[in-house]
Amino acid sequence: MSAEPGTIPLNADNITRLGLKFAPAAEARLAPIATMPAIIAPPPNARVAVAATFPGVVTRILVVEGQDVQRGDALAIVSSRDVLSIGADLSRANARLEVARSSANRLSQLEREGVIAGARADEARAALGEARADVSEKSRILAMVNGSGVSGSYTLTAPIAGKVTSAAIHAGSVVDGTTAPYVIDATGQYEAQAQLPERLAGQVKPGMTVALNEAGGDTLHGTVTSVGSTIDPMTRSVTLKAKLPAGPGALAGRATSLSLFGPASAGAVTVPQSAVTTVPEGEVVFVRAAKGVMVRKVKIGGKDGDRILILSGVRPGEQIVVVGASALKPLAVGE
């Protein structure tokens, strides 16, 4: 039988024996424009360095490189003389606060009884205010670093949820305010930086769709966020940036390829890759007919993950063979 449009007679028993399965051709809204080399990176403000606030010695490691963390999770405990000193200062400030409070209460009572001048009571109340401020400030510092003045230690915590991508720290190591023992990348969203060919620079706009094909056939779809205006003289390309959701294939620093999509032409459809078969005359699909299946030559427009864009030859909604097309190939070429 010729590969030109025709019918392969099949009855219900033939369809069952060949294991054929049908599905409707889906109307296509997007069409692939280009595939570009790209690098996956954390989006702006998604990489955070966790600095050691006070110098000290690491006494305990709670999180290692590659581990996922939530905001507020403890990362490491650091023993610090500065924290111990602040704790001692806080104890003295609390003692002074109690004295100032007692003095202010006593002098206020004497003022009400007319025993002393109001100026002395005002001085006592001012001293009480200063003592409160001193206690509040030292308490705030300890709370800010999750410090304990009693033990003289503080805890490094995760400021965002994400993955620990760097942990330059170990028990017994010395840290200070100039080091960042941990780096955390937010994992909810990534940025792809791709090289868009010069010929497409004027056609691509923010908001257009991109896709990253992952292992196993899964696809991450994202959105173009910006297109550069300067052409690289070496690569004859401009920089395209797109945001991507989290997924196994979205790993910071990974070199990959990114597919760019634009609006599909009217009448275009998408079908599973398994539906398309190659014969000497070109690509065909098998469309269900009243007495079997029809062989339809098609024009391929590109791929999106495990689906193929068909520009012509099949209408949206037509039932096509999506499982078992290889069994029909010999009949299509007359073997």
C-alpha positions in Angstrom: 0.0 0.0 0.0 1.3 3.5 -0.9 2.3 6.1 1.6 0.1 8.5 -0.2 -3.2 9.3 1.6 -5.2 6.2 1.6 -7.0 3.8 3.9 -5.5 0.7 5.7 -8.5 -1.6 6.2 -8.8 -2.6 9.9 -11.6 -4.1 11.9 -12.0 -4.2 15.7 -10.1 -7.5 15.9 -7.2 -6.1 13.9 -7.0 -3.0 16.1 -7.0 -5.1 19.3 -4.4 -7.6 17.9 -2.1 -4.7 16.9 -2.5 -3.0 20.2 -3.5 0.3 18.6 -4.6 3.2 20.8 -6.1 6.5 19.6 -6.1 10.0 21.0 -7.3 13.4 19.6 -4.8 15.8 18.0 -4.6 18.8 20.3 -4.9 22.3 18.9 -1.5 24.0 19.2 -1.2 27.4 20.8 2.6 27.7 20.7 5.2 26.8 18.1 9.0 26.4 18.7 11.1 29.2 17.3 14.6 28.3 18.3 16.8 26.3 20.7 19.5 28.2 22.4 22.5 27.4 24.7 21.7 28.5 28.2 23.0 28.6 31.8 20.8 28.1 34.8 21.4 30.6 37.6 19.5 31.7 40.7 17.4 34.8 40.0 18.4 38.2 41.4 18.1 38.3 45.2 17.7 34.5 45.4 21.3 33.8 46.6 22.0 34.8 50.2 25.3 34.7 52.1 25.0 33.9 55.8 27.6 35.9 57.5 29.2 35.2 60.9 28.0 38.2 63.0 30.7 37.9 65.7 34.1 36.3 65.7 34.3 32.9 67.4 34.8 29.2 67.1 32.4 26.8 65.5 31.3 24.3 68.1 28.6 22.4 66.2 27.6 21.9 62.5 23.9 21.4 62.0 23.6 21.6 58.2 25.9 20.5 55.4 26.3 21.5 51.8 23.5 20.3 49.5 20.9 20.1 52.2 17.5 21.8 51.9 16.6 24.3 54.6 13.6 26.3 55.7 13.7 29.9 56.8 14.8 30.1 60.4 16.5 26.7 60.5 19.6 26.5 62.6 22.8 26.0 60.6 25.7 26.1 63.1 26.5 27.1 66.7 29.4 29.5 67.3 31.1 30.1 70.7 32.0 33.8 70.9 33.7 36.0 73.6 31.7 38.9 72.3 28.4 37.2 72.9 29.6 36.3 76.4 30.6 39.9 77.0 27.2 41.2 75.8 25.5 38.7 78.1 27.5 40.0 81.1 26.7 43.6 80.1 23.0 42.6 79.9 23.1 41.2 83.4 24.7 44.4 84.7 22.2 46.5 82.8 19.3 44.5 84.3 20.7 45.1 87.8 21.0 48.8 87.1 17.5 48.8 85.7 16.1 47.4 89.0 18.0 50.0 91.0 16.8 52.8 88.7 13.2 51.5 88.9 13.3 51.4 92.7 14.8 54.8 92.9 12.3 56.3 90.5 9.4 54.8 92.3 10.6 56.1 95.7 11.4 59.6 94.5 8.1 59.9 92.7 6.3 59.0 95.9 8.3 61.6 97.8 7.5 64.1 95.1 3.8 63.5 95.5 4.1 63.9 99.2 5.9 67.3 98.7 9.1 66.1 100.4 11.4 66.7 97.5 11.5 69.0 94.5 10.0 67.6 91.2 13.4 68.0 89.5 14.9 65.2 91.5 12.1 62.8 90.6 12.4 63.8 86.9 16.1 62.9 87.1 15.3 59.5 88.5 12.7 58.9 85.8 15.2 59.9 83.1 17.8 57.5 84.6 15.1 54.7 84.6 14.5 55.4 80.9 18.2 55.2 80.1 18.5 51.9 82.0 15.5 50.4 80.1 17.0 51.5 76.7 20.3 49.9 77.7 18.6 46.6 78.5 16.5 46.7 75.4 19.5 47.3 73.1 21.6 44.5 74.5 18.6 42.1 74.5 18.0 43.1 70.9 21.5 42.3 69.8 21.4 38.8 71.4 18.0 38.1 69.9 19.2 39.3 66.5 22.1 36.7 66.4 20.1 34.0 68.3 22.7 34.4 71.1 22.8 33.1 74.6 24.7 35.4 77.0 24.8 32.6 79.6 26.6 30.1 77.3 28.4 32.7 75.3 27.3 31.3 71.9 25.1 32.2 69.0 23.3 30.3 66.2 23.6 30.9 62.5 20.2 30.5 60.9 18.9 30.4 57.4 17.4 33.7 56.3 15.5 32.1 53.4 14.2 28.7 52.4 16.4 27.0 49.8 19.4 24.7 49.3 22.8 25.2 50.9 25.1 25.5 47.9 28.2 26.3 49.9 29.3 25.4 53.4 32.8 26.6 54.1 32.7 25.6 57.7 33.6 22.8 60.0 33.7 22.1 63.8 36.6 23.9 65.3 37.0 26.4 62.5 37.4 30.1 63.4 34.8 32.6 61.9 34.6 36.4 62.0 32.4 39.2 60.8 34.2 39.2 57.4 33.3 35.6 56.4 30.2 34.0 55.1 30.3 30.3 56.1 27.1 29.5 54.3 25.5 30.4 50.9 21.9 29.5 50.3 20.1 29.5 47.0 16.3 29.9 46.9 14.9 26.8 45.0 11.4 28.0 44.2 12.5 29.8 41.0 15.5 30.0 38.7 16.7 32.2 35.9 18.0 31.0 32.6 20.5 33.1 30.7 20.5 32.1 27.0 22.2 33.3 23.8 19.5 34.5 21.4 20.6 34.5 17.7 20.9 38.0 16.2 18.2 37.3 13.6 15.6 36.8 16.3 16.6 39.7 18.5 13.8 41.9 17.2 11.1 39.3 17.3 11.4 38.1 20.9 9.6 40.0 23.6 9.2 39.6 27.4 6.3 37.3 28.3 7.0 34.7 25.6 7.3 31.1 26.6 10.5 29.0 27.0 10.9 25.4 27.9 13.7 23.4 29.5 13.6 19.7 28.7 14.5 17.5 31.7 15.7 14.0 32.0 12.9 11.5 31.7 10.9 13.6 29.2 9.5 16.1 31.7 9.5 19.8 30.6 9.7 23.0 32.7 8.0 25.9 31.1 9.0 29.5 31.9 8.7 33.1 30.7 11.1 35.5 29.0 11.8 38.4 31.3 14.2 40.4 29.3 16.0 40.6 25.9 19.3 42.4 25.6 19.9 45.2 23.1 23.7 44.7 22.6 24.9 42.1 20.1 27.9 40.1 21.1 30.4 40.4 18.2 31.8 37.0 18.8 28.6 34.9 19.0 26.3 37.3 17.0 23.7 36.9 19.7 22.0 38.9 22.5 21.4 37.8 26.1 17.9 36.5 26.8 16.8 36.0 30.4 13.8 33.9 31.5 12.4 32.7 34.8 11.8 29.0 35.4 10.1 27.2 38.2 11.9 24.7 40.4 12.5 21.2 39.0 15.1 18.4 38.9 16.6 19.9 35.7 16.8 23.4 37.2 20.2 23.4 38.9 22.2 26.5 39.4 25.3 26.5 37.2 24.0 23.8 34.8 24.8 24.3 31.1 21.7 23.3 29.1 19.6 24.3 26.1 16.4 26.4 26.2 13.6 26.2 23.6 11.8 29.4 22.7 8.1 29.5 21.6 5.9 31.9 19.7 2.2 31.8 18.7 1.4 28.7 16.5 -0.1 29.2 13.1 -3.9 28.6 12.6 -4.8 24.9 12.3 -1.6 23.6 13.8 -1.8 20.6 16.2 0.4 18.8 18.6 0.7 15.0 18.9 2.8 12.6 20.9 6.2 11.7 19.3 4.9 8.1 19.1 2.2 9.1 16.7 4.6 10.2 13.9 6.2 7.6 11.7 8.8 8.1 9.0 8.4 6.5 5.6 10.3 7.0 2.3 8.0 9.8 1.3 8.3 11.6 4.7 6.5 11.8 8.0 3.0 10.4 8.4 0.4 9.8 11.0 -2.5 7.4 11.1 -5.9 8.9 11.4 -8.9 6.8 12.4 -11.4 6.3 9.5 -14.8 4.4 9.3 -13.2 1.2 8.0 -9.6 1.5 9.4 -7.0 4.2 9.5 -5.9 6.7 6.9 -2.3 7.5 6.1 -1.7 11.2 6.3 1.5 12.9 5.2 2.3 15.8 7.7 4.5 18.8 7.9 6.5 18.9 11.1 7.1 22.2 12.8 9.2 21.3 15.8 9.1 19.6 19.2 8.1 20.5 22.8 9.2 17.8 25.2 7.6 14.6 24.1 5.1 16.2 21.7 5.6 17.2 18.0 4.1 20.2 16.4 2.3 19.4 13.1 1.7 22.4 10.8 -0.5 20.6 8.2 -2.0 17.2 7.5 -4.1 16.8 10.6 -7.0 18.8 12.0 -7.6 19.5 15.6 -9.7 16.8 17.3 -9.0 14.1 14.7 -8.4 10.7 16.3 -4.9 9.5 15.6 -2.9 6.4 16.5 -0.7 7.2 19.5 0.3 3.6 20.4 1.2 1.0 17.8 2.0 3.2 14.9 5.2 1.2 14.2 3.0 -1.9 13.5 1.2 0.0 10.8 4.4 1.2 9.0 4.9 -1.9 6.9 1.3 -1.6 5.7 1.8 2.1 4.9 4.8 1.4 2.7 3.3 -1.7 1.0 5.5 -4.3 2.7 
